[in-house]
Amino acid sequence: MTQTQPPKQQDDAWLSEIRRELYTPVVGDILDTLGYVHQFLPQPIQPMREGMKLVGRAMPALMIDVYGPQKQPFGKLTEALDQLQPGEVYLASGGEMRCAYWGEILTATARQRGAVGAVVNGFHRDTPQVPEQEWPVFSRGRFAQDSSVRTQVVDYRVPIEVGQVTVQPGDLVFGDLDGVVVIPQQVEAEVIEKALEKARGEKTVRHAIENGMSSTEAFQKYGISRLSCMSHRDHG
């Protein structure tokens, strides 16, 4: 069943709730129980700083390698940036990652457009200048080499693959210190509802254990350890 996105105001409030209460491990757990077992981007893709967290709608960009000066340096990169919408995440992949895919000026542009973060399956540069803009960027690490003679954006708002993950335009992208997970639109409401339930339940269990209850007693009482199995049965 196809699920349409909620109105923007409702979506913003929902995304704020996700950012405030959830963390990627619990979302990944729920996706696993629903049969979506390849939704985390490759592990080397990490936040530039530990406190960075992003939640938004995917705006995928497809990149390719080039070799030397081009008639259109960077390809469609500036077009892709200029049409970013508020609440979106710029998510780029492609090529052999021979250079930096993100930097200071791209951050300023996307931030000004109202986008909420960038995730690149490649490297970033301008490492001191990007975090000072207080805007989350996830990448494979630092590398100063320029992209103008090495890579191009050839298309955007198209499906892309990052590792084992297929990313569709508009999919929900959630990133924190433990990585980046992509939630398909057709199951996002179910995933987030069950993830919130699981996260709140795990908090209750943790408090019980911190107050002296044994792990066995806590899990028997609250049943949190069975939540994933219950979710899977309900889905089936």
N, C-alpha and C positions, 0 to 999 in steps of 0.2 A: 504494500500500500504506500503510495506516495504521500509524503508529509510536506505541507507548505510551511514556510517560515512564518513565525508570528509577526505582528506589526512591530515596527522598530522600537517604539517606546516599551512595549512588553518584552521584546527581545533584550533590550538594554538592561532592564531590571532582572531578567532571568540570568543573563551573563554575569551581572554583578553578584548574584547569589552563588553562582558556580565559583567565581573567583574568591569569594569570601569563605565558603565552607568546604570546598572540595580540594583534592590533591590527586595527581595523576595515578598513583597506584590503585586507589579505590575505583576510579573510572575504568582503568584497565582490567581490574578483576571482574567488573560487571560485563564489560564487553566480551571477556572470555566465556562467561556463563551463557551468553547469547549466541556463541559460535563465531564471534568476530575476533579471531585469535592473532591477527597480524595488523594491529592498528597503531603500534608505537613506531615512530620514525627511528632510524638507526641510532644506537646508543651514543656515538660520538657527538651527535647534535645536542648541545648543552647551552644554557644561558651564559651570557658574557659575565654576569655577576650573579651570585647565589640568590639574592633577593628578587630577581626578575621573575615575573609570572605573567602569562598572557592567556586571554580567552577571547576568541572572536571567530568570524566567518572567513574561511579560506578564500584567498584570491590567488590561485596558482599561476606561476610563471614558468614557462618552459625555456631552458637554456641549452645552447650548443657550443661546442668549441669552434674557434676560428684561429687562423694562423697568419698574423701580421695585420697591417693596417687595412681597414674595411671602408667601403663606400659609405656605410652608415655605422659609425662607431657605436658600440653597445646595442645595436639592433633596435628593438622596440622597448628598450628599458624605460626611457622617459615617458613614452605613451602609457606603459603599464603603471608607472608611478602616478601620472597625472589623472588617471581615472579611478584611483583607489577611493573607496567609500568609507565613511565613518563606521567603526566597528569591525573593519576587516583586518585580516592578517595576510601580509605579503609572504607567500610561500613559494620558494624557487628551488628548482632542481634541474640537473642535466649537465652533460659534459664530464670531463675527467678531473675537475676541481684543481686546475693548475694555477689558480689565482684567487684573489679576494672577490667575493660576490656581493659584498655589502660594505658600507662605510659611512662616514660623517654626513655627506651631502644627501645621500639616499635616506638616511635616518631623518634628517630635517624635513625633507620633502614629504615622506610618508606620514610623519608626525603632524605636519601642517594640514594634511588632507584629512586627518581624523582617524587614520588607521591606528590599530592598537598594538601592533608588533610586527616583527619580521622573523621568519624562519628560513634559513638558507641551508641547503644540503651542500655546503662548501665552507669557505673561510670568510672571515671579516677582516677589516683593517681599520685604521684610525682608532685604535683601541682606547686611548684616553678620551677622544672627542665624542665617541658614541654614548657611553654610559652617562656622561655629564648632561645629556639631554633628557635623562629620566624616562627612557622609553625602551621597552624590552626587545632585545635581539638575541636570537638563538642561532648558533653556527657550530661548525666543527673545530673552531679555534682561530688563532691569529695567523695572518700571512699578508705581508705588505704588497705582494706583487699585483700590479694593476690588471684590470680586466679588459681594457679597451682593445688590445690587440690579441686577446686570448679567448674571449667568450662573448656571446650575444644572447639577448632575449629574443626568441623567434616567435613567440605567441604568449597569450595570457588569457585568463578566464577559460582555460581548457583543462580537461583531466590530465593529471600527471601521476607518475609513480615515483615514490621515494622509498628505496629499499623494497620491502614487501607490501608497502601501503599504497593503495590507489586513493588519490585525493581528488574529489570533485569540487568544482566551484560552489561555495556556500556551506561546505561541510564545517562542522564545529572543530576548531583547533584549540587544544588546551595544553599549555606548557608550564612547567615549573622546574624545580631543582632536579627532579628525578627523570626528566625527559619531556618529550612531546607526543601526545596521543591525538589521533584524528577520529572523530565520532561521526559516522555517516548520518546524513540528515534523516533517513528513513527510520532510524531507531533512536535519535538523540533524546526525545522526550522520555522514553522508557529508560534509557541508560542513566540519564541525569536523575530521574526520580528515584531509581533504585540505588544509585551511588550516594545520593543524599541520605537515604534511609540507612545505608550501610555505614556511612561516615558518622552519622549521629549515634548509631548503635555501638560502633567501636569506641566512641568517646565515652559512652556509658560504661562499657566493659573496662576501659582503662581506669576510670575513676574508681570503680569497684575494686580493681586489683590494687590500686594505690592506697585504698582504705583498708587493705588487709585480706581481701578475699583471694582465694587461690585461683589460678587460671582455669583449672578444671571446673570449679564451682561457678565461676563467672560465666563461662561459655555454656555450661548446662543451664544456668538460670536465664540468661538473656538470649541464647540461641543464635548469636551473631555468626558463629562458625557455620551455621546451616543456611545462612541467608542466600549465598550464591547458588546453592543447590535448589532452594525454593524458587529463586528467580528463574532458573533454567526450566523447572517443571512448569511454572506459570506460563513461560513463553511458548513452550511446546503445546 
